[in-house]
């Protein structure tokens, strides 16, 4: 078959097949595409069959340790699962068995393990690729759902609803990063229902903020403002309130309202920072709002209003804080978006070289970390590069071509239309 025919057979873009065919480590087939390639090319070894069987299993149901029971050879293990998958599968088996051994439907060991799972996922998500993390989110949430189908003490039921809400919120965040805003909206509404059932104000506040962001990205900014304001009812102070005020400021900036934007920013600066809350301060990760993220939000808000100098200062602070902070707390998504806003500020100031320097790490991101918001923001950046003052600049054309290639590769990997 020709490359075009083979690409059509696999259901992918022909350029992606060309890159696979060229070899090298830059673009590799995803596992599901690898399985399709193995089948199409008639490979029939035991490893491929085992991998394909695992991939076809319903999400969350694959039992990696079943391969151990089946007597798979040691040499085949690296092909079937990574070292981390093997270790985590063994740990999950232990916690599941311990839960079954407890005398009640939900005991302290089970709840402690589920709490630990949520903390781990919320922390890991800031530096891990979204798609694989979704599998883990689903695994834990399905376990919570199974427990809720049983009987437990009211206090434990409330705890399980809180866990279901945080996991649904995490899934909403991941759906947003992957570009599925309708799915994100459905997940965040479920998260709000669980927040109400658990009566947890921290989750109520965080959920309202996440829903406001989803509405803003879905071109419904007026709804976003109401959601951000509604969340402040449950956040009298601390990081939860700072986050909601910063979200509201971003939406007002998008609407071009300088007065309301500045009001929110001033209010955020005067928030009582001594108030601590479990979700935002103790669990943190996706649920946190550290100084680096606050600086990134401030930069994004200033870019919306065309305040280039303020945007430069804020985004440079965000980049510096992320770069110098602990690696396991370095949010590649927020840092990359801050770099795009930094590039936009440089372009407003007439510096194409500054923009190119800011974007270099972004354009080198692995495909699995290219969140949907990046593509949308880069489209806006290309509009700035197309302005008359850059139209004949060789450096501007070169940067525009690199951004276009980035968007093309991202579209090929995700199967979504090119931005």
N, C-alpha and C positions, 0 to 999 in steps of 0.2 A: 504494500500500500504506500501511497505517497504520504508525506507528513500531514498534509491537509486531511486526507482520508482517515489516517490513524488518529489524528486529534479529534475528528468528528466521532470516531468509534469510541474514544475514551470520554468524550464530552468535555474537553478542555480546549484552550486556545492553541492554535498551531505554533505560535511563537514559544509557548511553554514547552512543547514537545521538542522544538529545535534546540532549546537550551539544555534539556535533558540529554539529547543526543550528543551535544557538544562536550558533555562531561564536565568535570571540575566540581568544586564544592560550593559554588556560589548559589546555584539553584538546584535543589534536590526534590524528587517527588515526595509528596506527603504520603503517610502510611496508606490512606485509602486509595491514592493514585498508584502507589507501589503494588497494592493488591490487584488492582485492575490490570496493571502492566504484566504482573506475574501470570495472571490468567490468560490475557490476550496472547502472550508470547509462549504459552504452553509449558511453563515450568511446572514440574510436578514433584519436586523433592519434599520431604516430610516437613521441613521448616516452613516452606511456603504454605503448605496445606494448613499447618497449625496456626500460622499467622492469619491466614485468610479466614479460618474458622473463628478465631478470636475477634477479628474485625467485624464479622457479620453478626456477632452476638449483640443483643440489645444493650444499649448504653447502661453501664453500671452493673451488668449481670455477669460480665466475663470473670471467671474464677482463675486467676493466674496460677494458683497453687494446684489446680487440677492437672496441669502439665507435670507437676512433680509426682502426683499420685499415679499418673499414666506411665511413669518411668522414662521420661524424656532424658536423653543423654546430656551430660554436663556440657559438652561442646555446643549443643543446640540452644542452651539457655540464653546466651547473649543475643541470639537472633529473635527469641520469643519475648524477652522482657529485659529492661535495663536493670542495673544493680539496684537503683532506687525503687523500681516497681516491685522487685522481689522482696526487698526489705520491708517496704510499706505493706505489701500483701500479707507478709508474715505477721506484722504488727496488727493489721486490721483483723486477721483471723483470731488473734489472741483477745482483742477487745470485744469482738462479737461473741466469742465463747464465754468470756467472763460475764458479759451482759446476760446471756442465756442462763448462766449458773446462779444469778441472783434470785432471791426468793420473791421479789415483786416485779411487776412489769417494768418499772423504772426505779433503779437504785442509785445511790450516790456515785458508784463507779461509772455507770453508764452516762450520767449527766456530766461528770467530770471529764470523761473522754470526749463527749460531744462538745463541751466548752473548749477543750484543748484543740479539737479539730477546727472549730470556727476561728479561734485565735491564729492558728497556723495558716489557714487559708487566707484570712484577711491580711496577714503579714506577708506571705509569699506572693500574693497577687500583684503587689506593687512592682516586683521585679521579674515576674514570670510571665510567659505567654498566656493570653486569655483562654484559648480553646482547650488546652489540656487541663487547666485549672477548673473549667466548667464541669468536667467529668467528676472531679473530686467534690465539687460543690453539690452536684446531683447525688453522688453516692451518700454523702452525709445527710442531705435533706431527705432522701428516701428512707433512710434509717429513722429519722425523726418522725416521718409520716407513719411508718409502721408502728412505732411506739404509741403515737397518738391514737391509733386504731384500737389500742388496748385500754386497760383501766389503770389509773394511777391516782395518787392524792392530788387534790386541786392545786397545791403549790407546785407540784411537779408538772402538772398539765400546763400551768402558766409558764414555767421554765421552758418546756418544749415548744410552746408557741413563740417564745422569744427567739429560740434557736431557729425555728422555721422562718421567722421574719428576717433575721440577720442573713440567713442563707439565701432567701429570696432577694434580699437587697444586693447581695454579692452577685447573684445571677443577673440582676437588672444591670449592674455596673458592667459585667462582662458582655452582656448582650449589646449594650451601648458601644463599648469599645470595638466590637465586631461589626457594628453598623446596622443592627436590627432594632430600630427604635420602637416598633410596634410590640415586639416581644419584650423589650425592656419595660415598656409601659405596663404590660400585663403582669410582669414579675413585680414591679414596684407597687402596683395596686394590691397584689397579694401580700407583699411585705407590710403595707399599711394595715391590712385586715388583721394580720398576726400581731402587729404592734398594739392595736386596739384590744385584741383578746388578752394580750399579756399585760396591758396597762403600763408599758415601759416608755417613759417620756423621751429617753435618749434615742430609742429606735424611732419613735414618732417624729422627732426633730430631724434625724438623719434621713428618714424616708421622704419627708416633705422636701428636703433640699435636693435629694437625688431626683425626685419627680419633677421638681422645678427645672433642673438641668435638662431632663429628657424633653419636657415641653418646650423649652427654649430652643433646643436643637431641632425640634419638630416644627419650628416656625409658629409657635403659639406663645409668644412672649408675655402676653397679658395674663394667661393662665399661670405662667411661670412666676410672675410677680405675686399673685395671690397665694400660690403654694409656698413660696419662700417666706412670705409674711405669716401664713398660717403656722408654719413650723416654729416660728419664734415664740409662739404661745407656750411651747413645751421646752423652751431653752432660755431660762432667765439670765444665764450668764455662761462664761467659759467658752471652750472651743466650739461647742454646738452653736451658740449664738453668733460667734465671729464668722463661722462658716456660712450660716444662713444670710447674714448681712452682706457678705462678700458675693454670694450667689445673686442676691437681689440687686446689688450694685452692677454686676455684669449684665443683667437683663435690662436695667434702666439705661445703661450705656448703649446697649444694642438699639434701644428705642430712641436714643439721641437726647435723653433727658439729663442734662448736666446737674441740675439742681438736686434731683432725687438720687442720682449717683453719688454726689458728694455727701449728701445727708447720710447715706448708708455707710460710706467709708469712714466718716467721722464717728458714727455710732459704733462701728466695729473697733475703732481705736480706743474708745472709752469703755469697752466691755470689762466687767470684773473678771480678771483672768485667774482669780484664785478658786473659782468654782470648778470642781472636777466632776466628771461623769463617766460611768463605766465604759460605755461604747466608744466615745470619742477619745478618752484619755488613757484608759487601761488596755483595751483591746487594740485600738489604733489601726495601723495599716491603712486599708481602704477607708475605714471609718474615721481616721484621724484627720487633723487639719494642722500640720506642722508649719513652721515659719516659712519653709521653702514653698509649700503649696500656697500659702497666703500671698507670698511675693509673686508667684506665677499668676494667681487670680488678679492681683493688682495690675500686673503688666497687661493681661488680656483686656481688662476694663479700660485702661488708658489707650490701648490701640483702637478700641471701638470709638473712642472720642477724639482720636487723632492727636493725642498728647504724646508726641514722640519722645521727648526728653524724660518724662516721668516713666514711660514704658521701658525705655532703655535701662534706667536705673533699677526698676523693679525686676525686669527679666534677668538682668545681669546678677542681681542678688539671688534670685531663684536658682539660676544655673550654678553659681558659686556654692550655695548651700547644698544642693544635690550632689555636686562633684566632690565636695569635701566631707560629706556625711558618711555614715556607715553604709557599706555596699548593700546590705540587706534591707535598708530603708530608702534606697535610691529608686524613686519612681521614674522609670524610663519614659512612661507616657507623659506625665506632667512636665518632666524636664524637656522632652522633645517639643512639646507644644510651646513651652516657654522660649525655646530656641527659635521656633517659627515666628513667634511674636517679636523676639529680639531682631530677627532679620527684617520683619516688617518695619520696625522702628528705624533701622538703619536705612532702608529704602526711602522712608519719608524724609530722612535727613540727607539723602542723596549719596549714600555710601553703598555701592554695589559690592565692594570688597568686604565690608563689614557683614553684609547679608550672607555672602558666600561662606565666610568663616563660621558664622553662627549655624548655618545649615549643614555643614560638612558631617557632623556626627549623625544628624537626622537622616541624611540621604544614604548613610551606611548601615542603617538599622536592618537586622534580619527580617525576612518577610513575616514571620509569625509574631513580630512585635510592632507591626505597622497598624496601629489602631485607626479606626474609621475617621476620627476627628482630624488626624494628620492630613489625610487626603483633602478634606474639605478646607482646611486652613491653607494648604499649599495652593489650592485653586485661587484663593483670594490673593495669595502672594504673587501668583503669575499675572494677575490683573494689574498689580502694582508695577511689575516689571514691564508690562506692555504700555505703560504710560509714555507720553511723548518724549520726556527727558531721557528715557532709557532705550528708545526705539532703535537707535543706530549704534548702541554700545555693544562691542564684541563680547565683553565680559557678561553683560546682561543676557545676551542670546545664549551664551554657554551655560549660564546658571539655569535659564529657562528650560534648556534641553535636558539638563540633569534632573530637574524636577519632573519633567514630562516622562522621562525614562523610569523614574521612581514610581510614578503613578501607574504607568503601564505594567511594570513588573508586579506591583501590588494587585492590580486588577486581574492579572493572569493567575496569580496564586490563589486569590479568593474566589475567582469565578464571577466576580461582580462587574458591572459595567465600568468602563474606564472613566475616571473623574476628569 
